[in-house]
Amino acid sequence: MEKQRLGNVETVSKAILRAAEATRPKNLYIAGADARMAGVLARFPAGLRDRLITRMFGLNQAAGAP
């Protein structure tokens, strides 16, 4: 988690405000590039998604895996 970047507070605040003011709110609001990436990753098969996340966060190096 220490390698994870925090999102822009202003971007998230605007998404929350849009949701709160909407007459017909959506089930999901995407706020920022990281959230879009999570949406894309959610569509991948579980094994591929796990390998990508492991690589993105450098977890394979932390565990001593090749």
mmJSON file of the N, C-alpha and C atoms, coordinates in Angstrom:
{"data_MODEL":{"atom_site":{
"group_PDB":["ATOM","ATOM","ATOM","ATOM","ATOM","ATOM","ATOM","ATOM","ATOM","ATOM","ATOM","ATOM","ATOM","ATOM","ATOM","ATOM","ATOM","ATOM","ATOM","ATOM","ATOM","ATOM","ATOM","ATOM","ATOM","ATOM","ATOM","ATOM","ATOM","ATOM","ATOM","ATOM","ATOM","ATOM","ATOM","ATOM","ATOM","ATOM","ATOM","ATOM","ATOM","ATOM","ATOM","ATOM","ATOM","ATOM","ATOM","ATOM","ATOM","ATOM","ATOM","ATOM","ATOM","ATOM","ATOM","ATOM","ATOM","ATOM","ATOM","ATOM","ATOM","ATOM","ATOM","ATOM","ATOM","ATOM","ATOM","ATOM","ATOM","ATOM","ATOM","ATOM","ATOM","ATOM","ATOM","ATOM","ATOM","ATOM","ATOM","ATOM","ATOM","ATOM","ATOM","ATOM","ATOM","ATOM","ATOM","ATOM","ATOM","ATOM","ATOM","ATOM","ATOM","ATOM","ATOM","ATOM","ATOM","ATOM","ATOM","ATOM","ATOM","ATOM","ATOM","ATOM","ATOM","ATOM","ATOM","ATOM","ATOM","ATOM","ATOM","ATOM","ATOM","ATOM","ATOM","ATOM","ATOM","ATOM","ATOM","ATOM","ATOM","ATOM","ATOM","ATOM","ATOM","ATOM","ATOM","ATOM","ATOM","ATOM","ATOM","ATOM","ATOM","ATOM","ATOM","ATOM","ATOM","ATOM","ATOM","ATOM","ATOM","ATOM","ATOM","ATOM","ATOM","ATOM","ATOM","ATOM","ATOM","ATOM","ATOM","ATOM","ATOM","ATOM","ATOM","ATOM","ATOM","ATOM","ATOM","ATOM","ATOM","ATOM","ATOM","ATOM","ATOM","ATOM","ATOM","ATOM","ATOM","ATOM","ATOM","ATOM","ATOM","ATOM","ATOM","ATOM","ATOM","ATOM","ATOM","ATOM","ATOM","ATOM","ATOM","ATOM","ATOM","ATOM","ATOM","ATOM","ATOM","ATOM","ATOM","ATOM","ATOM","ATOM","ATOM","ATOM","ATOM","ATOM"],
"id":[1,2,3,4,5,6,7,8,9,10,11,12,13,14,15,16,17,18,19,20,21,22,23,24,25,26,27,28,29,30,31,32,33,34,35,36,37,38,39,40,41,42,43,44,45,46,47,48,49,50,51,52,53,54,55,56,57,58,59,60,61,62,63,64,65,66,67,68,69,70,71,72,73,74,75,76,77,78,79,80,81,82,83,84,85,86,87,88,89,90,91,92,93,94,95,96,97,98,99,100,101,102,103,104,105,106,107,108,109,110,111,112,113,114,115,116,117,118,119,120,121,122,123,124,125,126,127,128,129,130,131,132,133,134,135,136,137,138,139,140,141,142,143,144,145,146,147,148,149,150,151,152,153,154,155,156,157,158,159,160,161,162,163,164,165,166,167,168,169,170,171,172,173,174,175,176,177,178,179,180,181,182,183,184,185,186,187,188,189,190,191,192,193,194,195,196,197,198],
"type_symbol":["N","C","C","N","C","C","N","C","C","N","C","C","N","C","C","N","C","C","N","C","C","N","C","C","N","C","C","N","C","C","N","C","C","N","C","C","N","C","C","N","C","C","N","C","C","N","C","C","N","C","C","N","C","C","N","C","C","N","C","C","N","C","C","N","C","C","N","C","C","N","C","C","N","C","C","N","C","C","N","C","C","N","C","C","N","C","C","N","C","C","N","C","C","N","C","C","N","C","C","N","C","C","N","C","C","N","C","C","N","C","C","N","C","C","N","C","C","N","C","C","N","C","C","N","C","C","N","C","C","N","C","C","N","C","C","N","C","C","N","C","C","N","C","C","N","C","C","N","C","C","N","C","C","N","C","C","N","C","C","N","C","C","N","C","C","N","C","C","N","C","C","N","C","C","N","C","C","N","C","C","N","C","C","N","C","C","N","C","C","N","C","C","N","C","C","N","C","C"],
"label_atom_id":["N","CA","C","N","CA","C","N","CA","C","N","CA","C","N","CA","C","N","CA","C","N","CA","C","N","CA","C","N","CA","C","N","CA","C","N","CA","C","N","CA","C","N","CA","C","N","CA","C","N","CA","C","N","CA","C","N","CA","C","N","CA","C","N","CA","C","N","CA","C","N","CA","C","N","CA","C","N","CA","C","N","CA","C","N","CA","C","N","CA","C","N","CA","C","N","CA","C","N","CA","C","N","CA","C","N","CA","C","N","CA","C","N","CA","C","N","CA","C","N","CA","C","N","CA","C","N","CA","C","N","CA","C","N","CA","C","N","CA","C","N","CA","C","N","CA","C","N","CA","C","N","CA","C","N","CA","C","N","CA","C","N","CA","C","N","CA","C","N","CA","C","N","CA","C","N","CA","C","N","CA","C","N","CA","C","N","CA","C","N","CA","C","N","CA","C","N","CA","C","N","CA","C","N","CA","C","N","CA","C","N","CA","C","N","CA","C","N","CA","C","N","CA","C","N","CA","C","N","CA","C"],
"label_alt_id":[null,null,null,null,null,null,null,null,null,null,null,null,null,null,null,null,null,null,null,null,null,null,null,null,null,null,null,null,null,null,null,null,null,null,null,null,null,null,null,null,null,null,null,null,null,null,null,null,null,null,null,null,null,null,null,null,null,null,null,null,null,null,null,null,null,null,null,null,null,null,null,null,null,null,null,null,null,null,null,null,null,null,null,null,null,null,null,null,null,null,null,null,null,null,null,null,null,null,null,null,null,null,null,null,null,null,null,null,null,null,null,null,null,null,null,null,null,null,null,null,null,null,null,null,null,null,null,null,null,null,null,null,null,null,null,null,null,null,null,null,null,null,null,null,null,null,null,null,null,null,null,null,null,null,null,null,null,null,null,null,null,null,null,null,null,null,null,null,null,null,null,null,null,null,null,null,null,null,null,null,null,null,null,null,null,null,null,null,null,null,null,null,null,null,null,null,null,null],
"label_comp_id":["MET","MET","MET","GLU","GLU","GLU","LYS","LYS","LYS","GLN","GLN","GLN","ARG","ARG","ARG","LEU","LEU","LEU","GLY","GLY","GLY","ASN","ASN","ASN","VAL","VAL","VAL","GLU","GLU","GLU","THR","THR","THR","VAL","VAL","VAL","SER","SER","SER","LYS","LYS","LYS","ALA","ALA","ALA","ILE","ILE","ILE","LEU","LEU","LEU","ARG","ARG","ARG","ALA","ALA","ALA","ALA","ALA","ALA","GLU","GLU","GLU","ALA","ALA","ALA","THR","THR","THR","ARG","ARG","ARG","PRO","PRO","PRO","LYS","LYS","LYS","ASN","ASN","ASN","LEU","LEU","LEU","TYR","TYR","TYR","ILE","ILE","ILE","ALA","ALA","ALA","GLY","GLY","GLY","ALA","ALA","ALA","ASP","ASP","ASP","ALA","ALA","ALA","ARG","ARG","ARG","MET","MET","MET","ALA","ALA","ALA","GLY","GLY","GLY","VAL","VAL","VAL","LEU","LEU","LEU","ALA","ALA","ALA","ARG","ARG","ARG","PHE","PHE","PHE","PRO","PRO","PRO","ALA","ALA","ALA","GLY","GLY","GLY","LEU","LEU","LEU","ARG","ARG","ARG","ASP","ASP","ASP","ARG","ARG","ARG","LEU","LEU","LEU","ILE","ILE","ILE","THR","THR","THR","ARG","ARG","ARG","MET","MET","MET","PHE","PHE","PHE","GLY","GLY","GLY","LEU","LEU","LEU","ASN","ASN","ASN","GLN","GLN","GLN","ALA","ALA","ALA","ALA","ALA","ALA","GLY","GLY","GLY","ALA","ALA","ALA","PRO","PRO","PRO"],
"label_asym_id":["A","A","A","A","A","A","A","A","A","A","A","A","A","A","A","A","A","A","A","A","A","A","A","A","A","A","A","A","A","A","A","A","A","A","A","A","A","A","A","A","A","A","A","A","A","A","A","A","A","A","A","A","A","A","A","A","A","A","A","A","A","A","A","A","A","A","A","A","A","A","A","A","A","A","A","A","A","A","A","A","A","A","A","A","A","A","A","A","A","A","A","A","A","A","A","A","A","A","A","A","A","A","A","A","A","A","A","A","A","A","A","A","A","A","A","A","A","A","A","A","A","A","A","A","A","A","A","A","A","A","A","A","A","A","A","A","A","A","A","A","A","A","A","A","A","A","A","A","A","A","A","A","A","A","A","A","A","A","A","A","A","A","A","A","A","A","A","A","A","A","A","A","A","A","A","A","A","A","A","A","A","A","A","A","A","A","A","A","A","A","A","A","A","A","A","A","A","A"],
"label_entity_id":["1","1","1","1","1","1","1","1","1","1","1","1","1","1","1","1","1","1","1","1","1","1","1","1","1","1","1","1","1","1","1","1","1","1","1","1","1","1","1","1","1","1","1","1","1","1","1","1","1","1","1","1","1","1","1","1","1","1","1","1","1","1","1","1","1","1","1","1","1","1","1","1","1","1","1","1","1","1","1","1","1","1","1","1","1","1","1","1","1","1","1","1","1","1","1","1","1","1","1","1","1","1","1","1","1","1","1","1","1","1","1","1","1","1","1","1","1","1","1","1","1","1","1","1","1","1","1","1","1","1","1","1","1","1","1","1","1","1","1","1","1","1","1","1","1","1","1","1","1","1","1","1","1","1","1","1","1","1","1","1","1","1","1","1","1","1","1","1","1","1","1","1","1","1","1","1","1","1","1","1","1","1","1","1","1","1","1","1","1","1","1","1","1","1","1","1","1","1"],
"label_seq_id":[1,1,1,2,2,2,3,3,3,4,4,4,5,5,5,6,6,6,7,7,7,8,8,8,9,9,9,10,10,10,11,11,11,12,12,12,13,13,13,14,14,14,15,15,15,16,16,16,17,17,17,18,18,18,19,19,19,20,20,20,21,21,21,22,22,22,23,23,23,24,24,24,25,25,25,26,26,26,27,27,27,28,28,28,29,29,29,30,30,30,31,31,31,32,32,32,33,33,33,34,34,34,35,35,35,36,36,36,37,37,37,38,38,38,39,39,39,40,40,40,41,41,41,42,42,42,43,43,43,44,44,44,45,45,45,46,46,46,47,47,47,48,48,48,49,49,49,50,50,50,51,51,51,52,52,52,53,53,53,54,54,54,55,55,55,56,56,56,57,57,57,58,58,58,59,59,59,60,60,60,61,61,61,62,62,62,63,63,63,64,64,64,65,65,65,66,66,66],
"pdbx_PDB_ins_code":[null,null,null,null,null,null,null,null,null,null,null,null,null,null,null,null,null,null,null,null,null,null,null,null,null,null,null,null,null,null,null,null,null,null,null,null,null,null,null,null,null,null,null,null,null,null,null,null,null,null,null,null,null,null,null,null,null,null,null,null,null,null,null,null,null,null,null,null,null,null,null,null,null,null,null,null,null,null,null,null,null,null,null,null,null,null,null,null,null,null,null,null,null,null,null,null,null,null,null,null,null,null,null,null,null,null,null,null,null,null,null,null,null,null,null,null,null,null,null,null,null,null,null,null,null,null,null,null,null,null,null,null,null,null,null,null,null,null,null,null,null,null,null,null,null,null,null,null,null,null,null,null,null,null,null,null,null,null,null,null,null,null,null,null,null,null,null,null,null,null,null,null,null,null,null,null,null,null,null,null,null,null,null,null,null,null,null,null,null,null,null,null,null,null,null,null,null,null],
"Cartn_x":[0.813,0.0,0.855,2.084,2.897,3.23,3.206,3.477,2.247,1.091,-0.147,-0.206,-0.594,-0.752,-2.176,-2.319,-3.638,-4.245,-5.556,-6.242,-6.377,-6.805,-7.017,-8.322,-8.265,-9.434,-10.488,-10.064,-11.009,-11.812,-11.169,-11.848,-12.924,-12.581,-13.533,-14.668,-14.35,-15.368,-16.385,-15.905,-16.806,-17.73,-17.208,-18.028,-19.1,-18.739,-19.709,-20.79,-20.399,-21.356,-22.3,-21.756,-22.597,-23.625,-23.185,-24.085,-25.166,-24.778,-25.722,-26.761,-26.374,-27.279,-28.082,-27.766,-28.433,-29.88,-30.776,-32.171,-32.344,-31.545,-31.556,-30.112,-29.633,-28.226,-27.909,-26.684,-26.19,-25.859,-25.699,-25.265,-23.785,-23.028,-21.575,-21.063,-20.165,-19.49,-17.989,-17.355,-15.907,-15.232,-14.244,-13.551,-12.052,-11.51,-10.071,-9.591,-8.342,-7.735,-7.63,-7.332,-7.202,-8.518,-9.608,-10.918,-11.267,-10.913,-11.157,-10.37,-9.133,-8.301,-8.928,-9.463,-10.112,-11.317,-12.055,-13.193,-12.779,-11.662,-11.136,-10.66,-9.929,-9.417,-10.538,-11.653,-12.777,-13.336,-13.111,-13.625,-12.701,-11.489,-10.523,-10.809,-10.407,-10.507,-9.694,-10.147,-9.546,-8.04,-7.572,-6.142,-5.301,-5.733,-5.006,-5.039,-6.201,-6.342,-5.404,-5.333,-4.453,-2.99,-2.59,-1.195,-0.873,-1.795,-1.57,-1.466,-2.363,-2.337,-1.059,-0.677,0.559,1.753,1.787,2.889,2.829,1.626,1.466,1.945,1.671,2.05,3.391,4.056,5.37,5.319,4.196,4.045,4.867,5.121,5.934,7.356,7.876,9.224,9.25,8.193,8.133,8.078,7.441,7.3,8.474,9.414,10.572,10.291,9.156,8.823,9.621,9.832,10.601,9.868],
"Cartn_y":[-1.199,0.0,1.262,1.175,2.387,2.936,2.113,2.583,3.178,3.054,3.535,5.056,5.644,7.097,7.459,8.563,9.036,9.842,9.761,10.498,11.969,12.729,14.151,14.377,15.07,15.31,16.113,17.077,17.912,17.085,16.153,15.292,14.454,13.873,13.044,13.905,15.084,15.986,16.369,16.633,16.989,15.819,14.613,13.431,13.245,13.463,13.343,14.405,15.615,16.703,16.407,15.912,15.527,14.48,13.495,12.429,12.972,13.851,14.396,15.303,16.012,16.953,16.338,15.118,14.493,14.15,14.424,14.039,12.536,11.952,10.496,10.003,9.828,9.445,8.067,7.938,6.669,5.737,4.459,3.493,3.645,4.17,4.243,5.525,6.203,7.381,7.094,7.335,7.13,8.474,8.487,9.731,9.546,9.954,9.914,8.705,8.785,7.75,6.411,6.441,5.197,4.435,5.163,4.525,3.93,4.62,4.076,2.791,2.776,1.575,0.42,0.705,-0.344,-0.904,-0.038,-0.481,-1.382,-1.059,-1.892,-3.233,-3.197,-4.429,-5.36,-4.799,-5.621,-6.513,-6.135,-6.915,-8.072,-8.086,-9.135,-10.401,-11.551,-12.796,-12.659,-13.327,-13.17,-13.426,-14.479,-14.794,-13.712,-13.224,-12.158,-10.878,-10.559,-9.357,-9.422,-10.582,-10.729,-10.545,-11.114,-10.956,-9.497,-8.8,-7.385,-6.541,-6.761,-5.997,-6.293,-7.557,-7.939,-7.211,-7.143,-6.465,-4.954,-4.374,-2.92,-2.434,-3.206,-2.79,-3.354,-4.08,-4.622,-5.705,-6.387,-7.404,-8.654,-8.913,-10.094,-9.928,-8.725,-8.472,-8.541,-8.055,-8.045,-9.452,-10.374,-11.733,-12.605,-12.039,-12.807,-13.679,-13.462,-14.249,-13.723,-14.558,-14.121,-13.091],
"Cartn_z":[0.0,0.0,0.0,0.473,0.555,-0.822,-1.874,-3.228,-3.897,-3.267,-3.856,-3.8,-4.921,-4.97,-4.559,-3.861,-3.476,-4.618,-4.762,-5.807,-5.464,-6.454,-6.288,-5.532,-4.425,-3.582,-4.339,-5.126,-5.873,-6.876,-7.554,-8.525,-7.838,-6.709,-5.969,-5.414,-4.909,-4.369,-5.438,-6.656,-7.751,-8.103,-8.085,-8.38,-7.312,-6.052,-4.951,-5.097,-5.424,-5.603,-6.77,-7.892,-9.034,-8.624,-7.855,-7.409,-6.478,-5.576,-4.601,-5.257,-6.308,-6.961,-8.105,-8.497,-9.639,-9.315,-10.269,-10.076,-10.213,-11.08,-11.259,-11.12,-9.895,-9.69,-10.274,-10.741,-11.269,-10.099,-10.408,-9.397,-9.08,-10.051,-9.918,-10.538,-9.863,-10.381,-10.377,-11.513,-11.637,-11.392,-10.503,-10.164,-10.308,-11.438,-11.633,-12.416,-12.831,-13.667,-12.937,-11.647,-10.894,-10.843,-10.691,-10.651,-12.006,-13.074,-14.416,-14.607,-14.126,-14.252,-13.471,-12.301,-11.512,-12.262,-12.957,-13.742,-14.887,-15.51,-16.602,-16.041,-14.945,-14.341,-13.895,-13.477,-13.006,-14.109,-15.359,-16.491,-16.884,-16.36,-16.702,-15.911,-16.446,-15.667,-14.378,-13.326,-11.991,-11.977,-12.623,-12.604,-13.241,-14.403,-15.092,-14.265,-13.724,-12.887,-11.68,-11.027,-9.86,-10.238,-11.376,-11.817,-12.125,-12.777,-13.096,-11.832,-10.894,-9.64,-8.862,-8.828,-8.144,-8.747,-10.073,-10.755,-10.54,-10.622,-10.475,-9.112,-8.071,-6.72,-6.28,-7.164,-6.834,-5.777,-5.661,-4.619,-4.915,-6.202,-6.534,-6.02,-5.984,-5.482,-3.959,-3.328,-1.871,-1.308,-2.033,-1.556,-1.954,-2.725,-3.158,-4.365,-5.029,-6.23,-7.42,-8.435,-9.615,-10.438],
"occupancy":[1.0,1.0,1.0,1.0,1.0,1.0,1.0,1.0,1.0,1.0,1.0,1.0,1.0,1.0,1.0,1.0,1.0,1.0,1.0,1.0,1.0,1.0,1.0,1.0,1.0,1.0,1.0,1.0,1.0,1.0,1.0,1.0,1.0,1.0,1.0,1.0,1.0,1.0,1.0,1.0,1.0,1.0,1.0,1.0,1.0,1.0,1.0,1.0,1.0,1.0,1.0,1.0,1.0,1.0,1.0,1.0,1.0,1.0,1.0,1.0,1.0,1.0,1.0,1.0,1.0,1.0,1.0,1.0,1.0,1.0,1.0,1.0,1.0,1.0,1.0,1.0,1.0,1.0,1.0,1.0,1.0,1.0,1.0,1.0,1.0,1.0,1.0,1.0,1.0,1.0,1.0,1.0,1.0,1.0,1.0,1.0,1.0,1.0,1.0,1.0,1.0,1.0,1.0,1.0,1.0,1.0,1.0,1.0,1.0,1.0,1.0,1.0,1.0,1.0,1.0,1.0,1.0,1.0,1.0,1.0,1.0,1.0,1.0,1.0,1.0,1.0,1.0,1.0,1.0,1.0,1.0,1.0,1.0,1.0,1.0,1.0,1.0,1.0,1.0,1.0,1.0,1.0,1.0,1.0,1.0,1.0,1.0,1.0,1.0,1.0,1.0,1.0,1.0,1.0,1.0,1.0,1.0,1.0,1.0,1.0,1.0,1.0,1.0,1.0,1.0,1.0,1.0,1.0,1.0,1.0,1.0,1.0,1.0,1.0,1.0,1.0,1.0,1.0,1.0,1.0,1.0,1.0,1.0,1.0,1.0,1.0,1.0,1.0,1.0,1.0,1.0,1.0,1.0,1.0,1.0,1.0,1.0,1.0],
"B_iso_or_equiv":[0.0,0.0,0.0,0.0,0.0,0.0,0.0,0.0,0.0,0.0,0.0,0.0,0.0,0.0,0.0,0.0,0.0,0.0,0.0,0.0,0.0,0.0,0.0,0.0,0.0,0.0,0.0,0.0,0.0,0.0,0.0,0.0,0.0,0.0,0.0,0.0,0.0,0.0,0.0,0.0,0.0,0.0,0.0,0.0,0.0,0.0,0.0,0.0,0.0,0.0,0.0,0.0,0.0,0.0,0.0,0.0,0.0,0.0,0.0,0.0,0.0,0.0,0.0,0.0,0.0,0.0,0.0,0.0,0.0,0.0,0.0,0.0,0.0,0.0,0.0,0.0,0.0,0.0,0.0,0.0,0.0,0.0,0.0,0.0,0.0,0.0,0.0,0.0,0.0,0.0,0.0,0.0,0.0,0.0,0.0,0.0,0.0,0.0,0.0,0.0,0.0,0.0,0.0,0.0,0.0,0.0,0.0,0.0,0.0,0.0,0.0,0.0,0.0,0.0,0.0,0.0,0.0,0.0,0.0,0.0,0.0,0.0,0.0,0.0,0.0,0.0,0.0,0.0,0.0,0.0,0.0,0.0,0.0,0.0,0.0,0.0,0.0,0.0,0.0,0.0,0.0,0.0,0.0,0.0,0.0,0.0,0.0,0.0,0.0,0.0,0.0,0.0,0.0,0.0,0.0,0.0,0.0,0.0,0.0,0.0,0.0,0.0,0.0,0.0,0.0,0.0,0.0,0.0,0.0,0.0,0.0,0.0,0.0,0.0,0.0,0.0,0.0,0.0,0.0,0.0,0.0,0.0,0.0,0.0,0.0,0.0,0.0,0.0,0.0,0.0,0.0,0.0,0.0,0.0,0.0,0.0,0.0,0.0],
"pdbx_formal_charge":[null,null,null,null,null,null,null,null,null,null,null,null,null,null,null,null,null,null,null,null,null,null,null,null,null,null,null,null,null,null,null,null,null,null,null,null,null,null,null,null,null,null,null,null,null,null,null,null,null,null,null,null,null,null,null,null,null,null,null,null,null,null,null,null,null,null,null,null,null,null,null,null,null,null,null,null,null,null,null,null,null,null,null,null,null,null,null,null,null,null,null,null,null,null,null,null,null,null,null,null,null,null,null,null,null,null,null,null,null,null,null,null,null,null,null,null,null,null,null,null,null,null,null,null,null,null,null,null,null,null,null,null,null,null,null,null,null,null,null,null,null,null,null,null,null,null,null,null,null,null,null,null,null,null,null,null,null,null,null,null,null,null,null,null,null,null,null,null,null,null,null,null,null,null,null,null,null,null,null,null,null,null,null,null,null,null,null,null,null,null,null,null,null,null,null,null,null,null],
"auth_seq_id":[1,1,1,2,2,2,3,3,3,4,4,4,5,5,5,6,6,6,7,7,7,8,8,8,9,9,9,10,10,10,11,11,11,12,12,12,13,13,13,14,14,14,15,15,15,16,16,16,17,17,17,18,18,18,19,19,19,20,20,20,21,21,21,22,22,22,23,23,23,24,24,24,25,25,25,26,26,26,27,27,27,28,28,28,29,29,29,30,30,30,31,31,31,32,32,32,33,33,33,34,34,34,35,35,35,36,36,36,37,37,37,38,38,38,39,39,39,40,40,40,41,41,41,42,42,42,43,43,43,44,44,44,45,45,45,46,46,46,47,47,47,48,48,48,49,49,49,50,50,50,51,51,51,52,52,52,53,53,53,54,54,54,55,55,55,56,56,56,57,57,57,58,58,58,59,59,59,60,60,60,61,61,61,62,62,62,63,63,63,64,64,64,65,65,65,66,66,66],
"auth_comp_id":["MET","MET","MET","GLU","GLU","GLU","LYS","LYS","LYS","GLN","GLN","GLN","ARG","ARG","ARG","LEU","LEU","LEU","GLY","GLY","GLY","ASN","ASN","ASN","VAL","VAL","VAL","GLU","GLU","GLU","THR","THR","THR","VAL","VAL","VAL","SER","SER","SER","LYS","LYS","LYS","ALA","ALA","ALA","ILE","ILE","ILE","LEU","LEU","LEU","ARG","ARG","ARG","ALA","ALA","ALA","ALA","ALA","ALA","GLU","GLU","GLU","ALA","ALA","ALA","THR","THR","THR","ARG","ARG","ARG","PRO","PRO","PRO","LYS","LYS","LYS","ASN","ASN","ASN","LEU","LEU","LEU","TYR","TYR","TYR","ILE","ILE","ILE","ALA","ALA","ALA","GLY","GLY","GLY","ALA","ALA","ALA","ASP","ASP","ASP","ALA","ALA","ALA","ARG","ARG","ARG","MET","MET","MET","ALA","ALA","ALA","GLY","GLY","GLY","VAL","VAL","VAL","LEU","LEU","LEU","ALA","ALA","ALA","ARG","ARG","ARG","PHE","PHE","PHE","PRO","PRO","PRO","ALA","ALA","ALA","GLY","GLY","GLY","LEU","LEU","LEU","ARG","ARG","ARG","ASP","ASP","ASP","ARG","ARG","ARG","LEU","LEU","LEU","ILE","ILE","ILE","THR","THR","THR","ARG","ARG","ARG","MET","MET","MET","PHE","PHE","PHE","GLY","GLY","GLY","LEU","LEU","LEU","ASN","ASN","ASN","GLN","GLN","GLN","ALA","ALA","ALA","ALA","ALA","ALA","GLY","GLY","GLY","ALA","ALA","ALA","PRO","PRO","PRO"],
"auth_asym_id":["A","A","A","A","A","A","A","A","A","A","A","A","A","A","A","A","A","A","A","A","A","A","A","A","A","A","A","A","A","A","A","A","A","A","A","A","A","A","A","A","A","A","A","A","A","A","A","A","A","A","A","A","A","A","A","A","A","A","A","A","A","A","A","A","A","A","A","A","A","A","A","A","A","A","A","A","A","A","A","A","A","A","A","A","A","A","A","A","A","A","A","A","A","A","A","A","A","A","A","A","A","A","A","A","A","A","A","A","A","A","A","A","A","A","A","A","A","A","A","A","A","A","A","A","A","A","A","A","A","A","A","A","A","A","A","A","A","A","A","A","A","A","A","A","A","A","A","A","A","A","A","A","A","A","A","A","A","A","A","A","A","A","A","A","A","A","A","A","A","A","A","A","A","A","A","A","A","A","A","A","A","A","A","A","A","A","A","A","A","A","A","A","A","A","A","A","A","A"],
"auth_atom_id":["N","CA","C","N","CA","C","N","CA","C","N","CA","C","N","CA","C","N","CA","C","N","CA","C","N","CA","C","N","CA","C","N","CA","C","N","CA","C","N","CA","C","N","CA","C","N","CA","C","N","CA","C","N","CA","C","N","CA","C","N","CA","C","N","CA","C","N","CA","C","N","CA","C","N","CA","C","N","CA","C","N","CA","C","N","CA","C","N","CA","C","N","CA","C","N","CA","C","N","CA","C","N","CA","C","N","CA","C","N","CA","C","N","CA","C","N","CA","C","N","CA","C","N","CA","C","N","CA","C","N","CA","C","N","CA","C","N","CA","C","N","CA","C","N","CA","C","N","CA","C","N","CA","C","N","CA","C","N","CA","C","N","CA","C","N","CA","C","N","CA","C","N","CA","C","N","CA","C","N","CA","C","N","CA","C","N","CA","C","N","CA","C","N","CA","C","N","CA","C","N","CA","C","N","CA","C","N","CA","C","N","CA","C","N","CA","C","N","CA","C","N","CA","C","N","CA","C","N","CA","C"],
"pdbx_PDB_model_num":[1,1,1,1,1,1,1,1,1,1,1,1,1,1,1,1,1,1,1,1,1,1,1,1,1,1,1,1,1,1,1,1,1,1,1,1,1,1,1,1,1,1,1,1,1,1,1,1,1,1,1,1,1,1,1,1,1,1,1,1,1,1,1,1,1,1,1,1,1,1,1,1,1,1,1,1,1,1,1,1,1,1,1,1,1,1,1,1,1,1,1,1,1,1,1,1,1,1,1,1,1,1,1,1,1,1,1,1,1,1,1,1,1,1,1,1,1,1,1,1,1,1,1,1,1,1,1,1,1,1,1,1,1,1,1,1,1,1,1,1,1,1,1,1,1,1,1,1,1,1,1,1,1,1,1,1,1,1,1,1,1,1,1,1,1,1,1,1,1,1,1,1,1,1,1,1,1,1,1,1,1,1,1,1,1,1,1,1,1,1,1,1,1,1,1,1,1,1]
}}}
